């Protein structure tokens, strides 16, 4: 599982800095940096806290972190496109204040 990719995608989708992202789930920005750089894996609690804070299913975060070998599919691109489409749908269904912050880059964001 590639939670570094998943966290970068979710953070970018909601237009949050690493510090803002970290404050949502009550961990330090350095912990987010370590997760996004692939040096640490998030705990199940961190994934649940993120899911609760952003009102997105934890399974979507796991889907974003998955690749073809995790799911037994051929190729990652269709899977990634599906996950990002689902995330866009969920974000657009969020309250209007949140929608003003949303940004969907064409590429996965790099670490801050």
N, C-alpha and C positions, 0 to 999 in steps of 0.2 A: 504494500500500500504506500502511496506517495502522498502523505498528508501535507507535505510542504507545498506541492502544487495546489491541493485543495484549499488550503488556507489562503494562499495568494489569490486564487480566483475569487473566493468568497469575499475577501477583504476588498479587492478591486471592485467587485460588483456593487458593494455598498459604499464605495468611495471613502474608505476609512484609512487613516494612517495606522502604522503599527501600534502607536501609543493609544489611539482611540479604540482600536480593535482589542488590545490587551485589557483596557479598562472595562470593556463590555463583559469580559469573562473573568475579571478579577485576578489576572496574572500580570507579571511585569512585561514591559515591551521587549526586554532582552530574551524572555522565554519565547515570545512570538518570533523574534529574529532567529532563534535557534531552530524552531519548528520549520519556519519558511526556508531556512538554508539546508534543511535535511539533517541537521546535527542532533535533533531530538524528535521523538515521537510524542504527539499529544496523548494525554491519558484519556480514558473513556469519559471521565468526569469533565475534562476540558471540552471534549467534543459535544457532550450533552449541554454544558453551559453555553457554548457557542450556538447550538441549535435553539435553545430556549431564548437566548438574548436576541437573536435575529429572526425568530419565528420561522425557521426552516427545518425540515426534517433532518435528523441526524443521519438517516440513511442517504440523503442527498450528499452530505459531506463525504460519507464513505464512498459513494458512487464517484464523486469528483476525484477521490484519492485512488480509485481503482484503475487498473490497466487490463489489457487483454488477458494476461496470464492469471490475474485474480478472478476474472469472470468467465474464462474459457471461451472468449470470443476471438475473432480474427481481426486484428488491427485496433488501434486506440482512437483514431480520429472520429468514427461515428459515435462511439461511446462518449467521448469528450463533448462532441456537439450536442448530444442528447442531454447530458448533465448540465451544460451551460444553458441550453434552452429552458430546462426545468427551473434553473436558478433565476433566469430572467423572468419567467412566468410568476414565480413566487415573489420576487422583489416588486414586480409591477402590481401585484395584488396587495402589497403592503400599504400602509397609510400614506397619504399624499406628501407629508413632510419628508418622509424617507425617500420618496421618489425623486425629490429635487437633488438628492445627494448621489443618486445612482449613476455609475459610469461603467460601460461595458467595453473595455479595450479589445482590439482584435488579437492581441497577444496576451499570454499569461504575464502578469507583472513580475518584475525582478524584485529582489529584496531591497528595502530602503537603506 
